[in-house]
Structures are given as C-alpha cells and as structure tokens.
Amino acid sequence: MPFILSLRRPFVADHFHDLPGFQEERHGHNWEVEAAVELDSEAQEPAFAASLDAWVKAMDYRLLNALPACEGRNPTAEVLAERALRHLQADGLRPGWVKVREKANYWALCRPDAP
C-alpha cells in the first residue's frame, strides 16, 4: 500500500534580489527544505533521502544567484521550492509537496501541477 513520507533538511545559502520591483543586497539564511513523497514501499526511502540530500548539497553554502537553476529569477523560497520539487520528479519520485523555509515566519510550498 502506498504511503507518504516527509523528510526535512537544513542548508545555508546566500542570495540577493536584483530584478525590477524586488531588490535587496546580498545576505544569507539558514534555510530548510521539507518534502513529502508518495512511496510504494519502505525500500524506496533511501532513494528519496538520496535525492533530497543531492538537491541540498547543490544549494548548501552557495550563492544561489550563481546557480543555473536560479538564472533569470530572484532565488526566493518560492523558486527554490519549485526547483526542489522538479528535482525530485526528475529522479522518478512522486512529491506531493515541497516546502522551503527562508526565515522562521516565511516559507513557500509548491505542489505538482494538477493532471
């Protein structure tokens, strides 16, 4: 029987906002990503953890603006949640949602497109 598993991982990264309408100097955050994925069995848990860990490793201690995944967009919690969701999907997983927390009171949740 399928079940939903969620995992949470912290990461640290800098970013700045330089697009019209939203500009801020370079600054950093202690971010957190949490994802919920539908799995068919416990045997799929390591693949989920590995995929999420790989995404975090690509973000951790980086300037997010310099990453190809953020090119042309301000790297906000909304953008990162979408990118993490797409990463999990590309690894063959079925995420129900991905949440990225930028600050204690600021987070964004992304769900896959409706069929």
N, C-alpha and C positions, 0 to 999 in steps of 0.2 A: 504494500500500500504506500503510495507517495506521501511524503511529509515535507514540511517547511522547516528549514534550518537557517538560523541567522548567526552571522559572525561579525565581530566588531574588531577594528584595528586602528591604532593611533598612528599618526605620522606628523612630521614637522615640515613646513614649507613656507617660502616667501612668495609674495606676489605683489603686483601693483596694478592699478587700473589707469588706462591711458586712452580710452575711447571716448568720443564726444558724449557728454551727458553723465559720465561716471569716471572721475579721475581721483586717484589717491597715490601718494608716494609709496615706495616700496616698504613693505612691512611683512611680518611673519605671524604665523598662527600655529598652535598645537591643534591640528585637525583630527577628525575622527571619521572613519567610514564604517558604516554598518550595512550589510546586505542580507536579504532573505532570499533563499533559493529553494525551489522545489526539487527534491531528490526522490529517486525511486527506491534507494536502499542506503544503508549506512556505509556501504562500500564506496559511495560517491563522495563522502565527506572529505577525504584527503584531496581530491581533485578541486573541490570548491575552495578549501583552505589554500591550496597552492595557487589557484587563480587569483584570489583576493590578495594574497601575500605578494604575488608578482606585480599586481597593479600598485600596491602600496610602495613597493621597492622602487618603482619607476617615478613616484612622486616624492618620496621621503628625502628631505634635505636638499631640495631643488628649488630653483627659481621657476615657478610654474609658467610664467610668461614665455620662457625659453623652450618649452616642450612643444613638439609638433601638434599634440592633441589640443593645445590651447591657442594655436595660431589664429590670429584674427578675432579673438574673443577675449574679453576680460575673464581671467580664471576665477570665477566665483564658485560658491558652493553648488549652485545650480549646474554650472558647466561640469564641474568635477563629478557630481552625482550621475549626470548623463554619461560621461566618459567611462566611469566605473561600470555602469550598467551595460554599456556596449562591449566593454572588455569581457565581462562575464559571459555575455551572449556569444561573443566570438570564440570563447573557449568551450562552447557547446552546453553551457548551463542555462537554466530557466529561472532567471531572477524575477521575483515578484515585485521587489523594490530595492532601491539603494538610497541610503541617506548619508549625506556628508554634513558634518557639523564643523563650522568655521569658528564659532565662539559659543560660549555657554548658552546664549539665547538666540543664536542664529544658525539655522540649518535648512537644507533643501532635500526634498525627497523626490526621486524620479522613479516612475513605473514604466514598464514596456508599453509600446503602442498597443491600442486595442486591435484585435484581429479584424 
